[in-house]
Amino acid sequence: TCYRCSYNNKNPHSGSDFTALLANVQIKQQAMGLILKKCLSPFLVIACFLVSVGNLLSLPSFSSPEKAKRLLDATSFDAHLRVSENSVANTNTKSIEKKNHELESNVFDLIDNILHEQNIGEWEVILTSFIPSLLREGIVPEGIIFDVGAQFGEQAAHYAVTAPGRQVMAMDPSPRNVARMKQNYGDLPNLIIKHGGVGKTVGRMKPRDRSFQMNLNADFPLFTLDSLFFDKGQRLALLHLDVEGLELDVLEGGLKTIREYQPIMTTEVRVHQDPEYTKSLLNLLDKEGYDSYVINEVCGFPHMDYRNLFNIPRKLRRTLSKSDSAMLLFNTEALSSLPVTSDNIFQEVLPCCALGEKCCPGNDINHPSCCSEENVMDWNEANNVHVMAAANMWHPAHKTFLTFKYRLNKRAKNK
């Protein structure tokens, strides 16, 4: 930067015994010397010189040297030089901002292309398409998007690319998963990647099983929604939960956040695994003012009764009715036409998968054959149940997705 030039108040040549003309000339000469001496930046010497010369040459004659001196005091010179300094600084700032914007746009475009080339949503295409669509439509309220149990980060990165003006936070307990997220998506300027889990209380936790994708003897930091949002005054807008059956703990540790900000949420549940747990989850959501809709696609394996629930505050019912993507899902039965409750969800989602029923014979709800893909397909055929491939099956939905992508890419190449 250019050091601001100023008039030296200790000028020995100023005095009442000089004529006004001489005073003007001397003050101009001294000022010019100070300008060249104190504008130390080589890059800005010329700019400082030209601006100052223009102003000095335009000085009028004064009846006394005191008036001329007052015009050329420190404030006057500082103002003149600030104009030149700010002009250059503003030009540089605008240039830098433009380049940063271009770089950020390139990062968003690059990662967006990578996500789709890697078939983002190939296992949960309805959920993966629906949530970004709500973001684009402006249905999701203001605030932060939080992906808990982010695993490899594809969903969080997808949200970040879809809504570049929003902050997205991705959290996972596995150090390996966190490192992978940072490597693949760490360049996204609006994506915050954190190591840890979310539960009912703040502390530390060990993984329950291999689904956590980390050393079973290790532990990880445990947060609550309230400690991350309500306690910090951070507004939560959208919560995506995939926490291996700990959804109820997460919600119970975030009741202040939920009541204060009323975020849109997605929760995952294996409907028939533990009926009491399923009822408790839906009852809590209902009590807190939420409608819960079943997203009719399988979101886990090998049991076909894994479902994501779309939980939306009742106060947003009218807003949801304006969503084209929601209307599409409702009318194609990809989203349950009515909210589910603790009373009707077991009939809404594969009633044959209740323990002891046709799709889950025996007495072990967790046996791989319980609610297996094969058993459910046989039950659908025997009962003349016709559903789209994505609705009740795991592998057929995946195959349908890949077939569509292949045909679409082939058409694009032929064109």
C-alpha positions as CSV (number, residue, x, y, z in Angstrom):
1,T,0.0,0.0,0.0
2,C,1.0,3.6,-0.5
3,Y,2.0,5.3,2.8
4,R,-0.2,8.4,3.0
5,C,1.7,11.6,2.4
6,S,1.1,14.5,4.8
7,Y,2.2,18.0,5.1
8,N,4.9,18.7,7.7
9,N,3.6,21.2,10.2
10,K,7.2,22.2,11.1
11,N,7.7,23.9,7.7
12,P,10.4,26.5,8.4
13,H,9.6,28.6,5.4
14,S,6.1,29.5,6.4
15,G,5.6,33.0,7.9
16,S,3.9,36.3,7.5
17,D,6.9,38.0,5.9
18,F,6.5,36.0,2.6
19,T,4.2,37.2,-0.1
20,A,1.1,35.1,-0.8
21,L,2.5,34.1,-4.2
22,L,5.9,33.0,-2.9
23,A,4.1,31.0,-0.1
24,N,2.0,29.2,-2.6
25,V,5.0,28.3,-4.8
26,Q,7.1,27.1,-1.8
27,I,4.3,25.1,-0.3
28,K,3.6,23.4,-3.6
29,Q,7.3,22.5,-4.0
30,Q,7.6,21.2,-0.5
31,A,4.4,19.2,-0.8
32,M,5.6,17.6,-4.1
33,G,8.8,16.6,-2.4
34,L,7.0,15.0,0.5
35,I,4.7,13.1,-1.9
36,L,7.7,11.6,-3.8
37,K,9.6,10.9,-0.6
38,K,6.8,9.3,1.5
39,C,5.0,7.3,-1.2
40,L,7.3,4.4,-0.8
41,S,5.5,1.7,-2.8
42,P,7.1,1.6,-6.3
43,F,3.9,0.3,-7.7
44,L,1.9,3.3,-6.5
45,V,4.4,6.2,-6.9
46,I,3.1,7.1,-10.3
47,A,-0.5,7.0,-9.2
48,C,0.2,9.1,-6.2
49,F,2.3,11.5,-8.3
50,L,-0.3,12.0,-11.0
51,V,-3.2,12.5,-8.7
52,S,-1.4,14.9,-6.5
53,V,0.1,17.0,-9.4
54,G,-3.4,17.4,-10.8
55,N,-4.7,18.7,-7.5
56,L,-1.6,21.0,-6.8
57,L,-1.7,22.6,-10.3
58,S,-5.3,23.5,-9.7
59,L,-4.6,25.4,-6.4
60,P,-5.8,29.0,-6.6
61,S,-3.8,32.1,-5.3
62,F,-4.5,33.1,-1.7
63,S,-4.1,36.5,0.0
64,S,-2.0,34.9,2.8
65,P,0.4,32.0,3.1
66,E,-1.7,30.8,6.1
67,K,-4.7,30.1,3.9
68,A,-2.5,28.3,1.4
69,K,-0.9,26.3,4.2
70,R,-4.3,25.3,5.6
71,L,-5.3,23.9,2.2
72,L,-2.2,21.8,2.1
73,D,-2.3,20.5,5.6
74,A,-2.2,16.8,6.5
75,T,-5.9,16.2,6.2
76,S,-6.0,17.7,2.7
77,F,-3.1,15.6,1.4
78,D,-4.4,12.5,3.2
79,A,-7.7,12.9,1.4
80,H,-6.0,13.4,-2.0
81,L,-3.9,10.3,-1.6
82,R,-6.6,8.2,-0.1
83,V,-8.5,8.7,-3.4
84,S,-5.6,7.2,-5.4
85,E,-4.9,4.5,-2.9
86,N,-8.6,3.4,-2.6
87,S,-9.0,3.5,-6.4
88,V,-6.2,1.0,-6.8
89,A,-7.3,-1.0,-3.8
90,N,-10.9,-1.2,-5.1
91,T,-9.7,-2.3,-8.5
92,N,-7.6,-5.0,-6.9
93,T,-10.3,-6.1,-4.5
94,K,-12.9,-6.4,-7.3
95,S,-10.4,-8.3,-9.4
96,I,-9.7,-10.7,-6.5
97,E,-13.4,-11.1,-5.7
98,K,-14.1,-11.9,-9.4
99,K,-11.3,-14.5,-9.5
100,N,-12.5,-16.1,-6.2
101,H,-16.0,-16.2,-7.5
102,E,-14.8,-17.9,-10.7
103,L,-12.7,-20.4,-8.8
104,E,-15.6,-21.2,-6.4
105,S,-17.9,-21.7,-9.4
106,N,-15.4,-24.0,-11.0
107,V,-15.2,-26.0,-7.8
108,F,-19.0,-26.4,-7.5
109,D,-19.3,-27.4,-11.2
110,L,-16.4,-29.8,-11.0
111,I,-17.7,-31.6,-7.9
112,D,-21.2,-31.6,-9.2
113,N,-20.0,-33.4,-12.4
114,I,-17.9,-35.9,-10.3
115,L,-20.9,-36.7,-8.1
116,H,-23.1,-37.5,-11.1
117,E,-20.4,-39.4,-12.9
118,Q,-20.1,-41.5,-9.7
119,N,-23.9,-42.1,-9.8
120,I,-25.0,-40.1,-6.8
121,G,-28.2,-41.5,-5.5
122,E,-27.9,-44.9,-7.2
123,W,-29.1,-46.6,-4.0
124,E,-31.6,-44.0,-2.7
125,V,-32.6,-42.1,-5.8
126,I,-35.9,-40.7,-4.5
127,L,-34.4,-39.2,-1.3
128,T,-31.3,-38.0,-3.2
129,S,-33.4,-36.2,-5.8
130,F,-36.1,-35.0,-3.5
131,I,-34.1,-33.0,-0.9
132,P,-32.0,-31.0,-3.4
133,S,-35.2,-30.3,-5.3
134,L,-36.7,-28.8,-2.1
135,L,-33.6,-26.7,-1.7
136,R,-33.9,-25.4,-5.3
137,E,-37.6,-24.6,-4.8
138,G,-36.9,-22.6,-1.7
139,I,-39.0,-24.8,0.5
140,V,-36.3,-25.4,3.1
141,P,-36.2,-22.5,5.6
142,E,-33.1,-20.3,6.2
143,G,-30.3,-21.9,8.1
144,I,-27.7,-24.6,8.1
145,I,-28.0,-28.1,6.5
146,F,-26.7,-30.9,8.8
147,D,-25.9,-34.4,7.5
148,V,-25.3,-36.7,10.5
149,G,-23.8,-40.1,9.7
150,A,-22.4,-38.6,6.5
151,Q,-20.3,-41.6,5.7
152,F,-18.3,-40.8,2.5
153,G,-19.9,-37.3,2.1
154,E,-21.7,-37.7,-1.2
155,Q,-25.1,-36.5,0.1
156,A,-23.5,-33.5,2.0
157,A,-21.5,-32.5,-1.0
158,H,-24.7,-32.8,-3.1
159,Y,-26.5,-30.4,-0.8
160,A,-23.5,-28.0,-0.8
161,V,-23.4,-27.9,-4.6
162,T,-27.1,-27.5,-4.9
163,A,-27.2,-24.6,-2.4
164,P,-23.9,-22.8,-2.7
165,G,-25.2,-19.9,-0.6
166,R,-25.9,-22.1,2.4
167,Q,-23.6,-23.6,5.0
168,V,-23.6,-27.4,5.0
169,M,-22.1,-29.5,7.9
170,A,-21.2,-33.1,7.5
171,M,-20.3,-35.3,10.5
172,D,-19.3,-38.9,10.8
173,P,-17.7,-40.9,13.7
174,S,-15.3,-42.8,11.5
175,P,-11.9,-41.0,11.1
176,R,-11.4,-42.8,7.8
177,N,-14.6,-41.5,6.5
178,V,-13.9,-38.0,7.6
179,A,-10.5,-38.1,5.9
180,R,-12.1,-39.3,2.7
181,M,-14.6,-36.6,2.8
182,K,-12.0,-33.9,3.3
183,Q,-9.9,-35.4,0.4
184,N,-12.8,-35.5,-2.0
185,Y,-15.0,-32.6,-1.0
186,G,-12.8,-30.4,1.2
187,D,-12.5,-27.7,-1.5
188,L,-16.2,-26.8,-1.3
189,P,-16.1,-23.5,0.5
190,N,-19.6,-23.9,2.1
191,L,-19.0,-27.5,3.4
192,I,-17.8,-28.0,7.0
193,I,-16.6,-31.5,7.8
194,K,-16.5,-32.6,11.4
195,H,-15.4,-35.8,13.2
196,G,-17.9,-37.1,15.7
197,G,-21.4,-38.3,16.4
198,V,-24.7,-36.8,17.7
199,G,-26.7,-38.3,20.5
200,K,-28.7,-37.6,23.6
201,T,-25.8,-36.3,25.7
202,V,-22.4,-34.6,25.2
203,G,-19.4,-36.9,25.8
204,R,-17.6,-39.7,24.1
205,M,-18.9,-42.9,22.6
206,K,-17.6,-46.2,21.2
207,P,-19.0,-47.8,18.1
208,R,-21.6,-50.4,18.7
209,D,-20.8,-52.6,15.7
210,R,-19.0,-52.7,12.3
211,S,-21.7,-50.4,10.7
212,F,-19.7,-47.5,12.2
213,Q,-16.8,-48.4,9.9
214,M,-14.1,-47.8,12.5
215,N,-12.1,-49.6,15.1
216,L,-14.5,-51.0,17.7
217,N,-12.0,-50.2,20.5
218,A,-11.7,-46.6,19.6
219,D,-14.1,-43.8,20.6
220,F,-15.3,-40.5,19.1
221,P,-16.6,-37.2,20.4
222,L,-20.4,-37.1,20.9
223,F,-22.4,-33.9,20.5
224,T,-26.1,-33.0,20.8
225,L,-28.1,-31.0,18.4
226,D,-28.6,-28.5,21.2
227,S,-24.9,-28.1,21.8
228,L,-24.2,-27.5,18.1
229,F,-27.2,-25.2,17.3
230,F,-29.5,-23.9,20.1
231,D,-26.7,-23.2,22.6
232,K,-24.7,-21.3,19.9
233,G,-27.7,-19.5,18.4
234,Q,-27.1,-21.3,15.1
235,R,-30.3,-21.9,13.0
236,L,-30.8,-25.4,11.8
237,A,-32.8,-25.6,8.6
238,L,-32.5,-29.2,7.4
239,L,-31.4,-32.4,9.2
240,H,-30.5,-35.6,7.5
241,L,-30.1,-38.5,9.9
242,D,-28.5,-41.9,9.1
243,V,-27.2,-43.0,12.5
244,E,-27.8,-46.7,12.6
245,G,-30.9,-46.8,14.8
246,L,-29.9,-43.9,17.1
247,E,-32.3,-41.4,15.5
248,L,-34.5,-41.2,18.7
249,D,-31.4,-40.4,20.8
250,V,-30.4,-37.6,18.4
251,L,-33.9,-36.0,18.5
252,E,-34.2,-36.3,22.3
253,G,-30.8,-34.5,22.6
254,G,-32.1,-31.7,20.3
255,L,-35.5,-30.8,21.5
256,K,-34.6,-27.1,22.2
257,T,-33.2,-26.9,18.7
258,I,-36.2,-28.6,17.1
259,R,-38.7,-26.4,19.0
260,E,-36.9,-23.2,18.3
261,Y,-36.0,-23.7,14.6
262,Q,-38.5,-26.4,13.4
263,P,-36.1,-27.8,10.8
264,I,-37.2,-30.1,8.0
265,M,-35.8,-33.6,8.8
266,T,-35.3,-37.0,7.3
267,T,-35.0,-40.0,9.7
268,E,-34.3,-43.6,9.0
269,V,-36.0,-46.6,10.6
270,R,-36.3,-50.3,10.1
271,V,-40.0,-50.4,10.6
272,H,-40.7,-53.9,11.9
273,Q,-37.4,-54.5,13.7
274,D,-38.5,-53.0,17.0
275,P,-42.1,-51.9,16.9
276,E,-41.9,-50.0,20.2
277,Y,-38.9,-48.0,19.0
278,T,-40.7,-47.2,15.7
279,K,-43.8,-46.0,17.7
280,S,-41.6,-43.9,20.1
281,L,-39.9,-42.2,17.2
282,L,-43.2,-41.3,15.4
283,N,-44.9,-40.3,18.7
284,L,-42.0,-37.9,19.5
285,L,-42.2,-36.4,16.0
286,D,-46.0,-36.1,16.2
287,K,-45.7,-34.4,19.7
288,E,-43.2,-31.9,18.3
289,G,-45.6,-30.8,15.6
290,Y,-44.3,-32.9,12.6
291,D,-46.0,-34.8,9.8
292,S,-44.1,-37.9,8.8
293,Y,-44.3,-39.3,5.3
294,V,-42.8,-42.6,4.2
295,I,-40.3,-42.3,1.2
296,N,-41.2,-45.5,-0.6
297,E,-37.8,-46.9,-1.4
298,V,-35.6,-49.3,0.5
299,C,-32.7,-47.6,2.2
300,G,-30.9,-50.6,3.7
301,F,-30.0,-54.3,3.2
302,P,-30.7,-57.2,3.6
303,H,-34.1,-56.2,5.2
304,M,-36.6,-54.6,2.8
305,D,-38.4,-52.7,5.6
306,Y,-35.7,-50.0,6.0
307,R,-37.3,-46.7,5.1
308,N,-36.5,-43.0,5.2
309,L,-39.2,-40.8,6.7
310,F,-39.7,-37.3,5.5
311,N,-40.5,-35.2,8.6
312,I,-41.9,-31.7,8.0
313,P,-43.3,-29.2,10.5
314,R,-47.1,-28.9,10.2
315,K,-46.7,-25.1,9.9
316,L,-45.1,-25.8,6.5
317,R,-48.0,-27.8,5.1
318,R,-49.1,-24.9,2.8
319,T,-45.5,-24.3,1.7
320,L,-45.1,-28.0,0.9
321,S,-48.2,-27.9,-1.3
322,K,-46.4,-25.4,-3.5
323,S,-43.5,-27.9,-4.2
324,D,-43.6,-29.4,-7.7
325,S,-41.2,-32.2,-6.6
326,A,-43.4,-33.1,-3.6
327,M,-46.5,-33.2,-5.8
328,L,-44.8,-35.4,-8.2
329,L,-43.8,-37.9,-5.5
330,F,-47.2,-37.8,-3.9
331,N,-48.9,-38.5,-7.2
332,T,-46.6,-41.4,-8.2
333,E,-46.8,-42.9,-4.7
334,A,-43.1,-42.5,-4.2
335,L,-44.1,-40.6,-1.0
336,S,-47.0,-41.8,1.1
337,S,-50.1,-39.9,0.3
338,L,-50.9,-39.3,4.0
339,P,-48.7,-38.9,7.1
340,V,-47.9,-42.1,8.9
341,T,-48.5,-42.5,12.6
342,S,-47.5,-45.0,15.2
343,D,-50.8,-46.8,14.5
344,N,-50.7,-47.2,10.7
345,I,-47.0,-47.4,9.7
346,F,-46.9,-51.1,10.2
347,Q,-49.6,-51.6,7.5
348,E,-48.2,-48.9,5.3
349,V,-44.7,-50.6,5.0
350,L,-44.7,-54.3,4.1
351,P,-47.0,-55.8,6.7
352,C,-45.7,-59.2,5.7
353,C,-42.4,-58.3,7.4
354,A,-43.7,-58.4,11.0
355,L,-42.1,-61.1,13.0
356,G,-43.8,-64.4,12.3
357,E,-45.6,-63.2,9.1
358,K,-45.0,-64.6,5.6
359,C,-41.9,-62.6,4.9
360,C,-40.4,-63.1,8.3
361,P,-40.9,-66.7,9.4
362,G,-39.3,-67.9,12.6
363,N,-38.6,-65.9,15.8
364,D,-35.5,-63.9,14.8
365,I,-36.3,-60.4,13.4
366,N,-32.7,-59.8,12.5
367,H,-32.1,-63.1,10.6
368,P,-31.0,-62.3,7.0
369,S,-34.1,-64.2,5.7
370,C,-36.5,-62.0,7.6
371,C,-38.0,-59.5,5.2
372,S,-35.5,-60.5,2.6
373,E,-35.7,-59.3,-1.0
374,E,-36.6,-62.8,-2.1
375,N,-39.4,-63.3,0.4
376,V,-40.9,-59.9,-0.3
377,M,-40.8,-60.4,-4.0
378,D,-42.6,-63.8,-3.6
379,W,-45.2,-62.2,-1.3
380,N,-45.8,-59.4,-3.8
381,E,-46.4,-61.9,-6.6
382,A,-48.6,-64.1,-4.5
383,N,-50.8,-61.2,-3.5
384,N,-50.8,-59.5,-6.9
385,V,-49.1,-56.4,-5.5
386,H,-47.6,-54.3,-8.3
387,V,-45.2,-51.6,-7.3
388,M,-42.4,-49.7,-9.1
389,A,-39.0,-51.3,-8.7
390,A,-37.7,-48.6,-6.5
391,A,-40.6,-49.0,-3.9
392,N,-40.0,-52.3,-2.2
393,M,-36.7,-53.7,-3.6
394,W,-33.0,-53.1,-3.2
395,H,-31.2,-54.6,-6.2
396,P,-34.0,-54.1,-8.8
397,A,-34.1,-50.4,-7.9
398,H,-30.3,-50.1,-8.4
399,K,-30.5,-51.9,-11.7
400,T,-33.3,-49.6,-12.9
401,F,-31.2,-46.6,-12.0
402,L,-28.1,-47.8,-13.8
403,T,-30.0,-48.9,-16.9
404,F,-31.6,-45.5,-17.2
405,K,-28.2,-43.7,-16.7
406,Y,-26.6,-45.9,-19.3
407,R,-29.4,-45.3,-21.9
408,L,-29.3,-41.6,-21.3
409,N,-25.5,-41.3,-21.6
410,K,-25.7,-43.5,-24.8
411,R,-28.2,-41.1,-26.4
412,A,-26.1,-38.1,-25.4
413,K,-23.0,-39.7,-27.2
414,N,-25.0,-40.6,-30.3
415,K,-26.2,-37.1,-30.6
